[in-house]
């Protein structure tokens, strides 16, 4: 290929590439335009659908139900408040139709036109405004329809209510007429109430039928309250009237008669019965006035108070009747109880006086017994005064019963204290005998110790041991001296017995230790003789041990020779000690 052809070919190739690139860009732009057009068209279709939905929603606000209600109510020939109420809600409906509903239709047309012109921002704002207007208009329409329904139904509801009240009224009227005697002084007021309610029922019916159910509805509430009060009065008054007219007077009469009879029998009461009767009579008079006024609430509370007060008056008199029977029944037994306790105290006092001559009484036995006597004298005096009051017909039996109950409790406690004192002193002589036997036993123990120590023929005894032996011996001598006194303090002696017993045990143990140490030392010295010549340490230990033995330090002597033997012959100490112990018998038990 020539140079010209190559250049020409390259030039042609370059021009073709630029054309293709331009074509590609044109295609991309066309696609974008098509996509945008499709998006706009799709958004327009969406708005159209939403606008149609809003239009359908607006159409449901006024379905024709309210105009139908208005035409139906217009045929009722309303008057008065009901008519004014109807006109008000009819006007509100017309205002809603002419105002919000018309505005909604106009707004829908404007939004539809804006959508066709692709004014999507205006469409969005318009639909939001329509939605808000639609919600408010639907709420107003529902409220209008509800009130118109109430106006239409008011007359029928009133008629139904009036019928029920008329039936309740007739039932109450029949009861009053059939049982007029049961209402006593409440009858005139009840009859007046019946007449007033009958008149209210007639008037309310006329107003309702006459085309003003709203005013009739208000009147109906008053009639309802009146009939409810009437039913309550008819139900509750007969038993209340019976209590006030029959039961309470009869009970007050019975209380007066009973009081007169009991005072004639010299009963004295803890409360003023005549004053209580007068107070109750005042409440009965008040109750009679409440009956005439048909004041059932206050009457109910008053009759409950009267019943409680009458029960209290009965209880005051019954208390004295029961108390008298109980006092008379207990009197003789309590007298015997007092006499027995006083005799017990005298006997105990004599016994303590005798014992006090021989023994120290360290637990206030005499003082306690004397205090019990003072208490018994006071109980005896109170009992005698009670007897005098009974004999002179001046006794308040409920007070005496309380006194007798308290005295019986005190007497029981006094007897327990007497028994405790008697138990504490009754063993004094036996305790003395046991103490003497114990002292004798101590003396025998000390003799046994002396004999056992002397039997081993020891060269002497340590000074500490001899001193302690003397202490124990002196303690026994002191015990014997204390027991020989004209007046023995057994409490102090008991403490000394405990101490001496412990000291004797200690003395026996010291004696065993001395005898054992001395005997073991002798055995060890004999055993050590075999090493005396061959082991200088053993010889020296034997000399030292003998010196200690001569000073009566038997334990140290035994320890010295034992130490030396263990160094020469390990185990020798145990061997000698075991042999020695096997031969011994404890005589100090």
C-alpha positions as MATLAB code, in Angstrom:
seq = 'XXXXXXXXXXXXXXXXXXXXXXXXXXXXXXXXXXXXXXXXXXXXXXXXXXXXXXXXXXXXXXXXXXXXXXXXXXXXXXXXXXXXXXXXXXXXXXXXXXXXXXXXXXXXXXXXXXXXXXXXXXXXXXXXXXXXXXXXXXXXXXXXXXXXXXXXXXXXXXXXXXXXXXXXXXXXXXXXXXXXXXXXXXXXXXXXXXXXXXXXXXXXXXXXXXXXXXXXXXXXXXXXXXXXXXXXXXXXXXXXXXXXXXXXXXXXXXXXXXXXXXXXXXXXXXXXXXXXXXXXXXXXXXXXXXXXXXXXXXXXXXXXXXXXXXXXXXXXXXXXXXXXXXXXXXXXXXXXXXXXXXXXXXXXXXXXXXXXXXXXXXXXXXXXXXXXXXXXXXXXXXXXXXXXXXXXXXXXXXXXXXXXXXXXXXXXXXXXXXXXXXXXXXXXXXXXXXXXXXXXXXXXXXXXXXXXXXXXXXXXXXXXXXXXXXXXXXXXXXXXXXXXXXXXXXXXXXXXXXXXXXXXXXXXXXXXXXXXXXXXXXXXXXXXXXXXXXXXXXXXXXXXXXXXXXXXXXXXXXXXXXXXXXXXXXXXXXXXXXXXXXXXXXXXX';
ca = [
       0.000    0.000    0.000;
       1.254    3.486   -0.911;
       1.734    6.262    1.627;
      -1.189    8.239    0.138;
      -3.599    5.329    0.508;
      -2.614    4.798    4.123;
      -3.110    8.440    4.988;
      -6.437    8.499    3.193;
      -7.627    5.367    4.980;
      -6.706    6.791    8.401;
      -8.536   10.017    7.687;
     -11.665    8.171    6.655;
     -11.540    6.010    9.755;
     -11.251    9.072   12.017;
     -14.339   10.801   10.523;
     -16.493    7.634   10.950;
     -15.743    7.332   14.718;
     -16.812   10.905   15.451;
     -20.164   10.309   13.718;
     -20.882    7.200   15.738;
     -20.156    8.998   19.016;
     -22.566   11.814   18.109;
     -25.234    9.309   17.236;
     -24.796    7.631   20.611;
     -25.276   10.879   22.507;
     -28.389   11.689   20.470;
     -29.849    8.300   21.380;
     -29.092    8.770   25.113;
     -30.745   12.207   25.126;
     -33.794   10.827   23.371;
     -34.052    8.003   25.932;
     -33.808   10.487   28.839;
     -36.513   12.647   27.275;
     -38.749    9.617   26.849;
     -38.159    8.515   30.447;
     -38.918   11.977   31.805;
     -42.088   12.109   29.742;
     -43.135    8.717   31.036;
     -42.384    9.817   34.657;
     -44.454   12.962   34.293;
     -47.267   11.021   32.714;
     -47.135    8.377   35.490;
     -47.120   11.030   38.240;
     -50.089   12.719   36.546;
     -51.965    9.418   36.467;
     -51.179    8.895   40.207;
     -52.546   12.349   41.040;
     -55.629   11.658   38.944;
     -56.282    8.467   40.960;
     -55.817   10.293   44.299;
     -58.101   13.125   43.160;
     -60.784   10.585   42.265;
     -60.425    8.968   45.710;
     -60.791   12.389   47.396;
     -63.842   13.080   45.241;
     -65.379    9.757   46.306;
     -64.623   10.566   49.965;
     -66.277   13.982   49.686;
     -69.319   12.335   48.149;
     -69.732   10.115   51.243;
     -69.942   13.096   53.617;
     -73.504   13.917   52.646;
     -75.302   10.667   51.829;
     -78.759   12.196   52.094;
     -79.391   10.817   55.605;
     -79.475   14.280   57.203;
     -81.976   15.778   54.713;
     -84.138   12.705   55.349;
     -83.935   13.304   59.135;
     -84.840   16.964   58.658;
     -87.920   16.092   56.571;
     -88.940   13.435   59.137;
     -88.556   15.812   62.105;
     -90.473   18.571   60.268;
     -93.511   16.285   60.353;
     -93.369   16.075   64.212;
     -94.758   19.603   64.651;
     -92.131   20.543   67.253;
     -92.619   23.488   69.573;
     -90.700   25.361   72.227;
     -87.108   24.426   73.045;
     -87.188   21.359   70.787;
     -88.203   23.457   67.773;
     -85.463   25.991   68.431;
     -82.953   23.179   68.807;
     -84.105   21.638   65.524;
     -83.853   24.958   63.668;
     -80.338   25.474   65.010;
     -79.039   22.128   63.756;
     -80.912   22.443   60.435;
     -79.203   25.766   59.864;
     -75.845   24.234   60.743;
     -76.453   21.557   58.124;
     -77.359   24.109   55.451;
     -74.303   26.164   56.378;
     -72.128   23.051   56.012;
     -73.603   22.274   52.600;
     -73.303   25.854   51.343;
     -69.893   26.361   52.904;
     -67.408   23.513   53.413;
     -68.994   21.044   50.985;
     -69.223   23.628   48.170;
     -65.659   24.710   48.915;
     -64.553   21.069   48.662;
     -66.158   20.689   45.188;
     -64.468   23.859   43.960;
     -61.128   22.763   45.366;
     -61.434   19.392   43.637;
     -62.066   21.087   40.252;
     -59.060   23.371   40.775;
     -56.763   20.483   41.641;
     -57.983   18.441   38.685;
     -57.290   21.371   36.297;
     -53.825   21.967   37.827;
     -52.978   18.270   37.357;
     -53.897   18.486   33.689;
     -51.558   21.465   33.366;
     -48.722   19.565   35.137;
     -48.714   22.017   38.071;
     -47.768   19.280   40.483;
     -46.770   21.551   43.375;
     -50.185   23.214   43.294;
     -51.777   19.761   43.037;
     -49.939   18.532   46.180;
     -50.952   21.558   48.287;
     -54.500   21.401   46.999;
     -54.953   17.727   47.897;
     -53.604   18.306   51.425;
     -56.084   21.177   51.867;
     -58.931   19.034   50.536;
     -58.038   16.184   52.947;
     -58.136   18.565   55.933;
     -61.425   20.151   54.808;
     -62.919   16.703   54.214;
     -62.026   15.481   57.740;
     -63.505   18.590   59.402;
     -66.651   18.486   57.270;
     -67.213   14.762   58.006;
     -66.881   15.430   61.750;
     -69.386   18.322   61.581;
     -71.832   16.243   59.523;
     -71.633   13.377   62.048;
     -72.323   15.767   64.930;
     -75.323   17.296   63.107;
     -76.733   13.859   62.308;
     -76.273   12.700   65.921;
     -78.149   15.677   67.396;
     -80.949   15.389   64.843;
     -81.270   11.674   65.722;
     -81.584   12.660   69.388;
     -84.290   15.207   68.578;
     -86.212   12.638   66.548;
     -85.860    9.916   69.242;
     -86.493   12.230   72.235;
     -90.266   12.016   72.138;
     -90.303    8.206   71.980;
     -87.652    7.898   74.702;
     -89.584   10.301   76.916;
     -92.777    8.351   76.366;
     -91.023    5.111   77.340;
     -89.542    6.718   80.445;
     -92.885    8.219   81.430;
     -94.546    4.830   81.107;
     -91.980    3.183   83.424;
     -92.295    6.022   85.976;
     -96.074    5.819   85.831;
     -95.922    2.081   86.608;
     -93.568    2.697   89.578;
     -95.868    5.472   90.769;
     -98.934    3.203   90.592;
     -97.173    0.450   92.538;
     -96.168    2.910   95.272;
     -99.697    4.374   95.344;
    -101.254    0.911   95.713;
     -98.925    0.104   98.625;
     -99.736    3.373  100.409;
    -103.506    2.882   99.965;
    -103.441   -0.800  100.952;
    -101.184   -0.349  103.997;
    -101.965    3.197  105.041;
    -101.920    2.182  108.708;
     -98.245    1.137  108.426;
     -97.127    4.682  107.549;
     -98.556    6.389  110.626;
     -98.038   10.157  110.678;
     -96.143    9.946  107.375;
     -99.392    9.231  105.481;
    -100.509   12.874  104.874;
     -97.094   13.794  103.494;
     -97.022   10.651  101.351;
    -100.455   11.420   99.903;
     -99.343   14.968   99.090;
     -96.241   13.556   97.432;
     -98.379   11.155   95.380;
    -100.581   14.011   94.180;
     -97.601   16.158   93.244;
     -95.966   13.311   91.269;
     -99.270   12.546   89.473;
     -99.511   16.168   88.424;
     -95.855   16.191   87.248;
     -96.438   13.054   85.175;
     -99.480   14.615   83.471;
     -97.706   17.875   82.754;
     -94.574   16.171   81.410;
     -96.682   13.926   79.153;
     -98.534   16.936   77.755;
     -95.277   18.770   77.048;
     -93.794   15.698   75.348;
     -96.865   15.029   73.211;
     -97.253   18.745   72.534;
     -94.070   18.832   70.472;
     -91.375   19.870   72.976;
     -89.594   16.639   73.959;
     -86.473   18.592   74.961;
     -88.330   20.449   77.730;
     -90.159   17.241   78.594;
     -86.823   15.511   78.985;
     -85.722   18.011   81.651;
     -89.065   17.681   83.447;
     -88.743   13.900   83.242;
     -85.531   14.005   85.321;
     -87.367   15.799   88.127;
     -90.232   13.308   88.026;
     -87.738   10.435   88.077;
     -86.101   11.799   91.234;
     -89.498   12.228   92.868;
     -90.609    8.684   92.064;
     -87.265    7.249   93.296;
     -87.669    9.092   96.603;
     -91.265    7.886   96.853;
     -90.261    4.241   96.291;
     -87.576    4.521   98.972;
     -90.009    6.068  101.442;
     -92.693    3.446  100.787;
     -90.145    0.647  101.266;
     -88.318    1.920  104.352;
     -90.937    3.849  106.324;
     -93.136    0.960  107.618;
     -90.415   -0.755  109.718;
     -89.056    2.619  110.869;
     -92.536    3.837  111.826;
     -93.187    0.566  113.675;
     -89.960    0.995  115.660;
     -90.753    4.615  116.578;
     -94.467    4.139  117.280;
     -94.525    0.675  118.857;
     -91.163   -0.894  119.714;
     -89.300    2.032  121.268;
     -92.180    3.209  123.520;
     -92.750   -0.371  124.703;
     -89.068   -0.822  125.464;
     -88.832    2.499  127.307;
     -91.864    1.544  129.337;
     -90.267   -1.806  130.161;
     -87.034   -0.087  131.198;
     -88.917    2.346  133.454;
     -90.879   -0.472  135.084;
     -87.789   -2.615  135.492;
     -85.853    0.286  136.979;
     -88.595    0.947  139.520;
     -88.722   -2.730  140.495;
     -84.943   -3.041  140.814;
     -84.541    0.161  142.825;
     -87.269   -1.124  145.108;
     -84.981   -4.151  145.610;
     -82.167   -1.710  146.521;
     -80.174   -2.089  143.285;
     -77.761    0.752  142.616;
     -76.668    1.375  139.012;
     -73.445    2.723  137.568;
     -75.349    5.075  135.214;
     -78.345    7.409  135.574;
     -81.083    5.266  134.019;
     -83.941    7.849  134.304;
     -81.770   10.462  132.591;
     -80.952    7.933  129.865;
     -84.649    7.189  129.366;
     -85.429   10.905  129.097;
     -82.664   11.353  126.504;
     -84.000    8.474  124.420;
     -87.543    9.851  124.658;
     -86.253   13.112  123.190;
     -84.796   11.205  120.248;
     -88.117    9.357  119.798;
     -89.940   12.703  119.655;
     -87.445   13.862  117.053;
     -88.031   10.671  115.062;
     -91.786   11.314  115.052;
     -91.161   14.720  113.495;
     -88.858   13.115  110.894;
     -91.655   10.669  110.014;
     -94.040   13.535  109.301;
     -91.384   15.210  107.133;
     -90.579   11.974  105.236;
     -86.905   12.467  106.169;
     -85.979    8.810  105.688;
     -82.192    9.336  105.771;
     -82.153   11.186  109.101;
     -84.869    8.927  110.479;
     -82.827    5.801  109.695;
     -79.764    7.179  111.473;
     -81.858    8.384  114.433;
     -83.592    5.014  114.938;
     -80.216    3.249  114.915;
     -78.992    5.635  117.636;
     -82.161    5.076  119.674;
     -81.801    1.282  119.410;
     -78.169    1.464  120.605;
     -79.049    3.670  123.577;
     -81.951    1.420  124.587;
     -79.639   -1.610  124.401;
     -77.178    0.255  126.631;
     -79.887    0.970  129.222;
     -80.900   -2.699  129.238;
     -77.222   -3.645  129.599;
     -76.774   -1.328  132.617;
     -79.593   -3.020  134.523;
     -78.753   -6.518  133.327;
     -75.154   -6.009  134.445;
     -76.254   -5.410  138.041;
     -78.667   -8.365  138.002;
     -75.967  -10.769  136.827;
     -73.361   -9.197  139.097;
     -75.578   -9.660  142.179;
     -76.116  -13.340  141.442;
     -72.381  -13.836  140.914;
     -71.409  -11.858  144.037;
     -73.812  -13.785  146.273;
     -72.625  -17.044  144.736;
     -68.927  -16.239  145.340;
     -69.184  -14.486  148.685;
     -68.930  -17.491  151.005;
     -66.232  -19.178  148.955;
     -64.172  -15.973  148.895;
     -64.555  -15.634  152.668;
     -63.108  -19.126  153.090;
     -60.310  -18.335  150.645;
     -59.362  -15.233  152.647;
     -59.510  -17.099  155.965;
     -57.396  -19.928  154.589;
     -54.755  -17.534  153.207;
     -54.623  -15.605  156.489;
     -54.265  -18.838  158.500;
     -51.517  -19.999  156.124;
     -49.712  -16.719  156.633;
     -49.958  -16.973  160.444;
     -48.613  -20.520  160.363;
     -45.802  -19.504  158.023;
     -44.935  -16.528  160.231;
     -44.694  -18.745  163.336;
     -42.511  -21.247  161.471;
     -40.217  -18.497  160.225;
     -39.944  -17.095  163.756;
     -38.818  -20.495  165.011;
     -36.404  -21.012  162.151;
     -35.016  -17.513  162.542;
     -33.803  -18.514  166.007;
     -31.605  -21.253  164.546;
     -30.885  -20.117  160.978;
     -29.998  -16.977  159.103;
     -32.897  -16.219  156.714;
     -31.188  -14.367  153.892;
     -33.975  -14.001  151.332;
     -36.363  -11.562  153.045;
     -38.679  -14.414  153.993;
     -39.931  -12.656  157.166;
     -40.361   -9.281  155.428;
     -42.212  -10.870  152.507;
     -44.512  -12.748  154.863;
     -45.255   -9.553  156.810;
     -45.988   -7.750  153.490;
     -48.376  -10.547  152.572;
     -50.121  -10.078  155.903;
     -50.639   -6.383  155.156;
     -52.067   -7.285  151.748;
     -54.319   -9.944  153.263;
     -55.569   -7.511  155.910;
     -56.488   -5.028  153.163;
     -58.364   -7.740  151.224;
     -60.142   -8.827  154.403;
     -61.124   -5.243  155.187;
     -62.452   -4.690  151.639;
     -64.449   -7.901  151.878;
     -65.973   -6.874  155.203;
     -66.891   -3.471  153.749;
     -68.533   -5.244  150.800;
     -70.533   -7.374  153.216;
     -71.616   -4.252  155.088;
     -72.715   -2.612  151.823;
     -74.776   -5.690  150.942;
     -76.339   -5.787  154.403;
     -77.147   -2.061  154.251;
     -78.505   -2.297  150.649;
     -75.838    0.098  149.419;
     -73.940   -2.299  147.190;
     -73.126   -1.631  143.542;
     -72.876   -5.281  142.620;
     -70.903   -4.799  139.403;
     -68.236   -2.929  141.403;
     -68.220   -5.669  144.050;
     -67.894   -8.340  141.360;
     -64.869   -6.541  139.924;
     -63.424   -6.284  143.465;
     -64.035   -9.987  144.164;
     -62.403  -10.977  140.870;
     -59.364   -8.822  141.618;
     -59.116  -10.127  145.213;
     -59.331  -13.735  144.018;
     -56.417  -13.120  141.638;
     -54.398  -11.482  144.441;
     -55.154  -14.350  146.828;
     -53.957  -16.879  144.272;
     -50.661  -14.990  143.897;
     -50.322  -14.700  147.685;
     -50.707  -18.450  148.104;
     -48.036  -19.048  145.458;
     -45.640  -16.776  147.354;
     -46.478  -18.510  150.660;
     -45.799  -21.893  149.092;
     -42.500  -20.678  147.613;
     -41.338  -19.348  151.018;
     -42.400  -22.513  152.771;
     -40.587  -24.650  150.195;
     -37.415  -22.586  150.586;
     -37.290  -22.914  154.400;
     -38.801  -26.367  154.878;
     -35.501  -28.020  153.932;
     -33.287  -25.996  156.280;
     -32.991  -28.746  158.932;
     -32.321  -31.385  156.280;
     -29.733  -29.060  154.749;
     -28.113  -28.681  158.191;
     -27.977  -32.470  158.635;
     -26.376  -32.901  155.212;
     -23.864  -30.147  155.989;
     -22.859  -31.899  159.251;
     -22.405  -35.169  157.398;
     -20.284  -33.372  154.820;
     -18.051  -31.873  157.531;
     -17.587  -35.337  159.019;
     -16.653  -36.624  155.575;
     -14.123  -33.796  155.202;
     -12.511  -34.757  158.523;
     -12.250  -38.377  157.417;
     -10.695  -37.335  154.143;
      -8.031  -35.265  155.887;
      -7.272  -38.168  158.274;
      -6.953  -40.495  155.283;
      -4.548  -38.068  153.597;
      -2.418  -37.784  156.758;
      -2.366  -41.563  157.177;
      -1.488  -42.251  153.542;
       1.364  -39.744  153.517;
       2.760  -41.012  156.835;
       2.517  -44.631  155.642;
       5.204  -43.983  153.008;
       7.672  -42.914  155.707;
       8.940  -39.887  153.810;
      11.786  -37.923  155.369;
       9.706  -34.768  155.263;
       7.132  -32.742  153.340;
       7.440  -29.510  151.297;
       6.538  -26.316  153.192;
       3.919  -25.297  150.583;
       2.208  -28.661  151.063;
       2.289  -28.380  154.838;
       0.860  -24.835  154.645;
      -1.954  -25.928  152.377;
      -2.694  -28.917  154.606;
      -3.067  -26.490  157.520;
      -5.350  -24.209  155.476;
      -7.676  -27.115  154.704;
      -7.631  -28.280  158.309;
      -8.440  -24.754  159.538;
     -11.289  -24.495  157.023;
     -12.828  -27.670  158.433;
     -12.428  -26.412  161.990;
     -14.122  -23.139  160.976;
     -16.960  -25.083  159.383;
     -17.481  -27.042  162.583;
     -17.487  -23.811  164.550;
     -20.031  -22.236  162.142;
     -22.242  -25.290  162.525;
     -22.047  -25.046  166.308;
     -23.432  -21.489  166.363;
     -26.849  -20.831  167.893;
     -27.958  -19.252  164.568;
     -26.607  -20.897  161.469;
     -26.131  -19.167  158.118;
     -26.706  -22.115  155.817;
     -26.174  -20.014  152.678;
     -22.649  -19.070  153.818;
     -22.008  -22.645  154.976;
     -23.082  -24.000  151.580;
     -20.552  -21.749  149.833;
     -17.821  -22.837  152.279;
     -18.655  -26.512  151.752;
     -18.115  -26.074  148.031;
     -14.752  -24.401  148.587;
     -13.528  -26.955  151.167;
     -14.566  -29.832  148.910;
     -12.454  -28.379  146.081;
      -9.531  -27.775  148.468;
      -9.630  -31.363  149.744;
      -9.571  -32.661  146.167;
      -6.570  -30.444  145.531;
      -4.895  -31.666  148.776;
      -5.403  -35.290  147.741;
      -3.872  -34.584  144.327;
      -0.845  -32.846  145.902;
      -0.448  -35.810  148.229;
      -0.525  -38.252  145.313;
       2.035  -36.134  143.461;
       4.432  -36.055  146.455;
       4.125  -39.783  147.195;
       4.473  -40.660  143.529;
       7.480  -38.374  142.945;
       9.297  -39.687  146.083;
       8.685  -43.358  145.244;
       9.679  -42.918  141.604;
      12.842  -41.087  142.665;
      13.834  -44.019  144.889;
      13.291  -46.509  142.029;
      15.295  -44.366  139.609;
      18.199  -44.106  142.085;
      18.272  -47.874  142.481;
      18.225  -48.321  138.690;
      21.019  -45.731  138.296;
      23.408  -47.689  140.540;
      24.352  -49.858  137.537;
      25.794  -46.785  135.790;
      27.256  -45.034  138.835;
      30.817  -46.254  138.349;
      30.827  -46.238  134.571;
      29.240  -42.891  133.931;
      30.339  -39.848  135.816;
      27.236  -37.855  134.763;
      24.972  -40.447  136.328;
      27.011  -40.416  139.536;
      26.772  -36.645  139.743;
      23.008  -36.729  139.012;
      22.571  -39.285  141.827;
      24.383  -36.953  144.213;
      22.258  -33.948  143.114;
      19.037  -35.951  143.288;
      19.852  -37.168  146.786;
      20.435  -33.578  147.886;
      17.083  -32.489  146.437;
      15.373  -35.517  147.994;
      16.785  -34.515  151.361;
      15.213  -31.083  150.914;
      11.829  -32.771  150.222;
      11.847  -31.591  146.554;
      10.960  -35.053  145.339;
       9.757  -34.059  141.872;
      12.943  -32.149  141.021;
      15.037  -35.037  142.374;
      13.177  -37.511  140.149;
      13.527  -35.227  137.103;
      17.315  -34.836  137.700;
      18.134  -38.552  137.819;
      15.662  -39.326  135.022;
      17.401  -36.843  132.700;
      20.813  -38.413  133.309;
      19.515  -41.969  132.763;
      17.834  -41.008  129.479;
      21.184  -39.759  128.161;
      22.861  -43.068  129.031;
      19.963  -45.397  128.279;
      17.126  -43.863  126.236;
      13.703  -45.157  127.348;
      14.942  -46.098  130.769;
      12.755  -43.492  132.487;
       9.579  -44.831  130.925;
      10.573  -48.391  131.790;
      11.144  -47.571  135.466;
       8.030  -45.357  135.665;
       5.806  -48.052  134.127;
       7.110  -50.671  136.538;
       6.591  -48.349  139.482;
       3.058  -47.267  138.489;
       2.019  -50.885  137.931;
       2.785  -51.625  141.572;
       0.879  -48.642  143.007;
      -2.720  -48.452  144.292;
      -4.482  -45.098  144.849;
      -5.729  -45.036  148.420;
      -6.897  -41.389  148.229;
     -10.258  -41.541  146.519;
];
